[in-house]
Amino acid sequence: MDTNNDDLYQLAHAYGTAGRRQDFARVMKQMMARRENSFMPAGNIAIAYAGMGERDLAFHWLDLALEDHSESLLLLKVEPAFDPIRSDPRFATVLRRVNLAP
């Protein structure tokens, strides 16, 4: 079965929030291979890491998403997948950088 980018990051996020580290790592490996060989938005990778609770990696990939103009940033303020990192002060900084801060 061929999975698209949305399927992969949502699956990785789900595995992360469920604490299924091995499954998360397996899907992340697929996502990184896709990023290297074809296309995988940095914002999708940020969401996956947010679900796993990997805040530093989530913010690293959010920075890359800003550089890439990743469309996932359009929903940054309301996307529930970012809830695990929303309380981090860096999140407010990212919101300001995309002009979504109040």
N, C-alpha and C positions, 0 to 999 in steps of 0.2 A: 504494500500500500504506500502510495506516495503522499507524503504529508506536506502541507504548505507552511509558510513561515508562521502564520497565526496559530495553526494547530500546535506547532512545536513550542512556541513560547508559552502558550496557555497550558500545555501539558507540563512543561518545566516549572511554571509557577505553581500549578496544582501539586506537583510532587514536592516542591519546596515547602509550601504551606502545610503539607501533610507530614513533613519531616522524613520523607523517603529519599535520603541522600544518594543512594546508589542509582535509583531511577532518575533523579535530578541530574546527576553527573552524566549518565548515559545520554539523556536528551540534550544537555548542554554541549556535549561532544559533537552531536549532530548539528546543533546550531552554530557552533564555532567553525565546523567544516564548511557549512553552507556560507558563512560569512567570508571565509577565506576563498572559496571556490566559485561562488556565484553572488548571492545577495541575502543578507540577513540584517535588518535594521538594528542599529545600536539601541534604539529605544525598546525593542523587543527583548534584547538581552538584559537591559536594565530592569525591566519588569520581572523577568525570571529570577534575577538575583535578589530583587526586593522580596519576592515570595519566599526565598530561601532564608531571608534574614541577613543576607550578606550586604550590609549597608555600604561599606567602602566600595565594593565592586559595583553595586547598583549605582552609586554616585559617579564612579569612574565612567560607566557606560552612559549615564545621563549626560555627562560632559561630551562624550563622543556623539551622542544623539543631537546635542546642540550644534556641534560642528557639521553633522550630516543633514541637519534640518529634518530630522526624523519626524514623520507625521504622528507618531505616538505622543509627541509633546503637545499636540493640540488638545488632548484630553487630560493632560497632566493634573490639572486642578480637581478633576472629578473622577478620574479612573480609580476604582476601588483597589486595583492591583497594586497601586502605590501606597495604600494605607500603612503597610508595615514600616515605611520610611518617612511618612508624612510628618511625624513629630520631630524628626532630626532637623536642626537649624539649617543644614545645607539644603533642605527641600525648599525653604522660603527663598533662599538665594537663587535656586534654579527657577522658581516661579517668577522672580524679578527679572531674570535674564531672558525669559520668554514673554515678558510683559503680561503676566497673568496674576501678579501680586495685587492685592487690594489697594 
